[in-house]
């Protein structure tokens, strides 16, 4: 995070550097970079909607894929 800020400082005015530091910090603390938070959120979502879980074992048949897609369409975004 510090490397990113130091690298970008030259591209911004001196008065904008605190804003830059704040935004880079916010970005790196967001869910996009927080793998643990994303994994926990996905696990919780799969508990609520088991149809999101991948089919284990052998490759699914066309009928199983169609059924799975219909069930997944019912899950809220």
N, C-alpha and C positions, 0 to 999 in steps of 0.2 A: 504494500500500500504506500509506504513512504517512498519507495523507488518510483512509483508512478507519479506521485506528486512532484518529486524533485525533477523528474524528466519533463513534466508538463509546465513547470513554472516559467520557463523561458518563452512559452507561447502565449502567456497571459500577462496583463498589466499587473504591476505590483499591488494595486488596490484590490484586484480580483483573486489574489492568491488565497486568502482565508476562505472565500467561497469555493474555490477549487478544492482545497483540503477537505472541506465539509462534504462536498458532493462525491469526491472519490471515496471518502470514508463511508458515506451512506451507501454507495454502490457496492462496495466490497462486503458490507454487512447485510445486504439484501438477500432474499431467498435465491436469487440467481447464482450466488457464489457460496451459499450455505448448504452444502450437500446433506448434512445431518438433518437439517430442518426439512429439506425437500423429501428425503427418504421417509421421515416420520409422517409427513403429510400424506405421502403416497400410500404408506401402510395403513393409515387411518381411513383413507378413502376406499381402499380395497376391503377393509373390514365392513364398511357401510354398504358397499356395492361389490359383492363377490364376483359378479359377472365381469368385472374388469381384470380379474386374475387370468393369467395366461393358462392355456390348457396344457397340463403336464403330459409327458409320455410321447406316444406316437403322434405323427403329424395328423392334424384334424381333417376330417372329410369336408367336402364342400357344404354339406348340410349342416355340420357342426359350426362351420365358419359363419354361415348365414344366420343361424340361431344366435350365435355369440354377438354378431353385429347388431341384430335387432334388440338384444338385451342391453347392449352398451348404449344404444341410441336413447334409451330411457333414463340414463344417468344424467342428472343436472350438471351443467358445466361449472 
